[in-house]
Amino acid sequence: MTRSRANLEGVVSNPTVLYYTQRASAGLIFTEAINISEQALGSPFTPGLYSEEQIEAWKKVTKSVHDKGGVIYAQLWHTGRVGHSVDRKGKLPVAPSAIGIKGQQHFTSQGPKEYETPQELTTAEIKQVVKDYGQAAKNAIDAGFDGVELHAAFGYLPNQFLSESANLRTDEYGGNIENRNRFVLEVMQELVEASGSDKVGIKLSPTIYYNNIENGDPVAQFKPLIEALNELPLAYIHLMNGLFPLDNYPHYPKNAVETFGSISKHLVIANGGFNKDSGEAELEKGIAKIIAYGSLFLANPDLPKRFELDAAFNTIEQATMYGGGEKGYTDYPFLEK
């Protein structure tokens, strides 16, 4: 989950090393989303994985997590239209189509701002973005990560290609379900070639409409996508349940993990508002083999121990979620020894 603690050059520092090391008992860590290129950046103070300085900084994180017995995957990020030119050296965000996000504001270094109309990517530019993902994956392996995860959820660039509301293209990357799936599948193939078999995962949110992402029939869109992903040598598929009410979307499946996880031949990871009991209940269904925790882990660096002992949880500080120093980042208390 984004914490916005990198510097303006996208380089993480010692507090980030400590932050991930504190949470190494998770067993498997997915990092916060990491920008694959300068073009990919959407929010200020978010980390990158495209410069030598960025790669060297991440090496300290991966070594420290490994020294504590943990496994860590880099979550690869291109925000697409979820950005603003004030934090992109004056350049507009890019997207599948020139359609801006309405009804929301973007967090920028100059405060909340209305979204801009993004620049539509050319076909050649799309193919370059695919290559950028591959290079970022190579950089991640060089930095010591155990694997990479494509962030194709929550309305960012890959999710924009999958969405009827964000992708109005008429070329090979839009116009029908197969073409809207093409970008994600090309990126996943590129990541596998760059990282190796069983070192790549993907995060999907088929029923989350945040950032103006909509589909007339999510099952029709995502079923063939997951079936195509079944043909790749992936480590897992990471599914987010809907985090928002679906009253206005009665045609959306109520449980994304059940609906889409049952299609996957890969190990399924379930995410989205789980606590200890609901996580155990999801595992008992037999579809998901792993439960991923986000905000609960931010405030409780020893979350597995708290689960084990049925201990109370720290309360997350919303004011320090995005940006700041060590307060609300590395100072959440552990249980007493």
C-alpha positions in Angstrom: 0.0 0.0 0.0 1.3 3.4 -1.0 3.1 5.2 1.9 4.7 8.1 0.0 8.0 8.0 1.9 10.4 8.1 -1.1 12.2 11.3 -2.1 11.3 13.3 -5.2 13.7 11.1 -7.2 11.7 8.0 -6.2 14.5 6.7 -4.0 13.6 5.0 -0.7 15.7 5.5 2.4 16.6 3.8 5.7 13.1 4.2 7.3 11.7 2.1 4.4 14.3 -0.6 5.1 13.1 -0.6 8.7 9.4 -0.5 7.7 9.6 -3.7 5.6 12.0 -5.4 8.0 9.5 -4.9 10.9 6.9 -6.7 8.8 9.1 -9.6 7.6 7.1 -12.1 9.8 4.4 -11.8 7.1 6.3 -14.6 5.3 5.4 -13.0 1.9 5.5 -9.3 1.4 4.2 -7.3 -1.6 5.8 -3.9 -1.6 3.9 -0.7 -2.1 3.4 0.0 -5.7 6.6 1.0 -7.4 6.8 3.1 -10.6 8.3 1.3 -13.5 9.4 4.5 -15.3 9.3 8.2 -15.1 6.2 8.2 -17.3 4.5 5.8 -14.9 4.5 8.2 -11.9 1.2 9.5 -10.7 1.7 10.7 -7.1 4.6 12.5 -5.4 7.1 10.8 -3.1 6.3 7.3 -4.5 9.3 5.0 -5.2 10.7 3.9 -8.5 12.6 1.0 -9.9 14.1 2.5 -13.1 17.3 4.3 -12.0 20.5 2.9 -10.6 20.0 4.9 -7.4 16.5 3.5 -6.9 17.7 -0.1 -7.5 20.6 0.2 -5.1 18.2 1.6 -2.4 15.9 -1.4 -2.8 18.8 -3.8 -2.4 19.0 -2.7 1.3 15.3 -3.5 1.7 15.4 -7.0 0.1 18.6 -8.0 2.0 17.1 -6.9 5.3 13.8 -8.8 4.7 15.7 -11.9 3.6 18.0 -11.7 6.7 14.8 -11.9 8.7 13.5 -15.0 6.8 11.0 -13.1 4.7 10.1 -13.2 1.0 9.4 -10.0 -0.9 7.8 -9.3 -4.3 8.0 -5.9 -6.0 4.6 -4.6 -7.1 5.1 -3.0 -10.5 3.0 0.2 -11.1 2.0 2.4 -14.0 -0.7 4.8 -12.8 -1.9 5.8 -16.3 -4.4 8.6 -15.9 -4.4 8.5 -12.1 -1.9 11.3 -11.9 -1.4 15.1 -12.4 1.0 17.1 -14.4 2.1 19.2 -11.4 4.1 16.1 -10.2 5.1 15.0 -13.7 7.3 17.9 -14.8 4.4 19.5 -16.5 3.6 16.4 -18.6 0.0 15.2 -18.8 -0.7 11.6 -17.6 -1.1 9.0 -20.3 -4.0 6.5 -20.8 -5.6 4.1 -23.3 -8.0 6.9 -24.2 -8.2 10.6 -23.6 -10.8 10.3 -20.8 -10.3 12.0 -17.5 -11.5 10.8 -14.1 -14.7 12.6 -13.0 -16.1 13.1 -9.5 -12.7 12.6 -7.7 -9.6 14.6 -6.9 -6.0 13.6 -7.1 -3.5 14.0 -4.2 -0.7 16.1 -5.4 2.3 17.9 -3.9 0.2 21.1 -4.2 -2.9 19.6 -2.5 -6.0 18.0 -4.0 -6.6 18.8 -7.7 -9.2 17.9 -10.3 -8.1 15.3 -12.7 -6.8 16.3 -16.1 -7.7 14.8 -19.5 -4.8 12.4 -20.2 -2.8 12.0 -23.4 -3.9 8.9 -25.4 -1.1 6.5 -25.9 -0.1 5.6 -29.5 0.2 2.0 -30.4 4.0 2.4 -30.5 4.0 4.0 -27.1 1.9 1.1 -25.7 4.5 -1.4 -26.9 7.2 0.7 -25.2 5.3 0.6 -21.9 5.2 -3.2 -22.2 9.0 -3.1 -22.6 9.3 -0.8 -19.6 7.5 -3.3 -17.5 10.0 -6.0 -18.6 13.0 -3.7 -17.7 11.5 -2.9 -14.3 11.2 -6.7 -13.7 14.8 -7.2 -14.5 15.7 -4.3 -12.2 13.6 -5.9 -9.5 15.5 -9.2 -9.7 18.8 -7.3 -9.8 17.6 -5.5 -6.6 17.1 -8.8 -4.9 13.4 -9.2 -5.0 12.1 -12.8 -5.1 9.6 -11.9 -7.8 7.3 -9.2 -9.2 3.6 -8.5 -9.2 1.7 -6.6 -11.9 -0.6 -4.1 -10.3 -3.5 -4.5 -12.7 -6.1 -3.4 -10.1 -7.8 -0.3 -8.6 -8.0 1.7 -11.8 -4.3 2.0 -12.7 -3.1 1.7 -16.3 -3.6 -2.1 -16.9 -7.0 -1.8 -15.3 -7.8 1.1 -17.6 -7.1 -1.1 -20.6 -9.5 -3.7 -19.2 -12.3 -1.2 -18.7 -15.1 -0.3 -21.1 -15.4 3.1 -19.5 -11.7 4.0 -19.8 -10.7 2.2 -23.0 -12.5 3.5 -26.2 -9.7 2.4 -28.6 -10.5 0.9 -31.9 -7.1 -0.6 -32.6 -5.6 -3.9 -31.4 -5.8 -2.7 -27.8 -9.5 -1.9 -27.7 -13.0 -2.4 -29.2 -13.7 -5.9 -27.8 -12.9 -8.1 -24.8 -10.0 -9.8 -26.5 -8.4 -6.6 -27.5 -9.0 -4.9 -24.0 -7.2 -7.9 -22.4 -4.3 -7.8 -24.8 -2.2 -5.2 -23.0 -2.3 -7.1 -19.7 -1.4 -10.4 -21.3 1.5 -8.9 -23.3 2.8 -7.3 -20.1 2.5 -10.6 -18.2 4.4 -12.5 -21.0 7.1 -9.8 -20.8 7.4 -10.1 -17.1 7.7 -13.9 -17.2 10.4 -13.6 -19.9 12.2 -11.0 -17.7 11.9 -12.7 -14.3 11.6 -16.4 -15.0 8.9 -19.0 -14.4 7.0 -19.0 -11.1 8.3 -15.5 -10.2 5.4 -13.4 -11.5 2.0 -12.7 -10.0 -0.9 -10.4 -11.0 -3.3 -8.3 -8.9 -6.8 -7.9 -10.2 -9.9 -6.1 -8.9 -12.8 -7.2 -11.2 -15.5 -5.5 -9.2 -13.9 -2.3 -7.9 -15.2 0.7 -9.7 -13.0 3.3 -8.0 -11.2 5.7 -10.4 -14.2 5.5 -12.9 -13.5 1.9 -13.8 -16.6 0.1 -15.1 -17.6 -3.0 -17.2 -21.0 -4.0 -18.5 -20.1 -7.6 -17.7 -17.1 -8.2 -15.5 -17.4 -12.0 -15.9 -17.3 -11.7 -19.6 -14.2 -9.5 -19.4 -12.2 -11.3 -16.8 -13.0 -14.9 -17.4 -11.1 -15.1 -20.7 -8.3 -13.0 -19.2 -7.8 -15.5 -16.3 -8.1 -18.5 -18.6 -5.3 -17.0 -20.7 -3.2 -16.3 -17.6 -3.7 -20.0 -16.8 -1.4 -20.8 -19.8 1.5 -18.8 -18.3 3.9 -20.1 -15.6 2.8 -17.7 -12.9 3.4 -17.8 -9.1 -0.1 -16.8 -8.2 -3.2 -14.6 -9.0 -4.1 -12.0 -6.4 -7.8 -11.1 -6.3 -9.3 -8.1 -4.6 -12.9 -8.4 -3.4 -15.1 -5.4 -3.9 -14.3 -2.7 -1.3 -17.3 -0.5 -2.1 -21.1 -1.0 -2.1 -22.4 -2.6 -5.3 -26.0 -1.2 -5.0 -25.6 0.5 -8.3 -23.9 -2.5 -9.9 -26.4 -5.4 -9.4 -24.8 -7.3 -12.3 -21.4 -7.4 -10.5 -20.5 -10.7 -8.7 -20.8 -10.2 -4.9 -17.7 -12.3 -4.2 -14.8 -11.7 -6.6 -12.6 -14.3 -5.0 -15.1 -17.1 -5.4 -16.3 -16.0 -8.9 -12.9 -15.5 -10.5 -10.6 -17.5 -8.2 -12.5 -20.7 -9.2 -11.4 -20.1 -12.8 -7.7 -19.9 -12.0 -5.3 -22.8 -12.2 -2.8 -20.8 -10.2 -2.5 -20.4 -6.5 -5.1 -17.8 -5.5 -4.4 -15.0 -3.0 -7.5 -13.2 -1.6 -7.4 -9.5 -0.5 -9.9 -6.9 0.6 -10.9 -6.1 4.1 -10.2 -9.4 5.8 -9.7 -9.9 9.5 -8.4 -13.0 11.2 -11.8 -14.7 11.3 -13.0 -13.8 7.8 -9.6 -14.7 6.5 -9.8 -18.2 8.0 -13.4 -18.5 6.7 -12.2 -17.6 3.1 -9.4 -20.3 3.4 -11.9 -22.9 4.5 -13.8 -22.4 1.2 -10.8 -23.9 -0.5 -10.3 -21.4 -3.4 -7.8 -19.0 -1.8 -4.7 -20.5 -0.3 -3.3 -17.2 1.1 -4.9 -14.1 2.6 -3.3 -10.7 2.0 -3.6 -8.0 4.6 -3.0 -4.3 3.9 -4.0 -1.6 6.3 -4.2 -4.0 9.3 -0.5 -4.8 8.7 0.5 -1.1 8.4 -0.5 -0.5 12.0 0.5 -3.9 13.4 4.0 -4.9 12.3 3.7 -8.1 14.2 0.3 -9.0 12.9 0.8 -12.8 12.7 1.8 -12.8 16.4 -1.3 -10.8 17.3 -3.5 -13.3 15.3 -1.8 -16.2 17.1 -2.5 -14.7 20.6 -5.8 -13.0 19.8 -4.2 -9.8 20.9 -5.6 -6.3 20.4 -4.7 -4.3 17.4 -3.0 -0.8 17.1 -5.3 1.8 15.5 -4.1 3.1 12.1 -3.4 6.8 11.9 -5.1 8.1 8.8 -3.3 11.4 8.9 0.1 9.8 8.3 -0.9 7.2 5.7 0.5 9.1 2.8 3.7 11.0 3.4 5.6 12.3 6.4 8.4 10.8 8.4 8.7 7.9 10.8 5.6 8.8 12.8 2.8 6.6 11.6 5.3 4.6 9.6 7.9 2.8 11.7 6.7 3.8 15.2 3.7 1.5 15.6 4.4 -0.6 18.7 5.0 -4.3 18.8 3.5 -6.5 21.5 5.4 -6.6 24.8 7.9 -9.3 24.9 
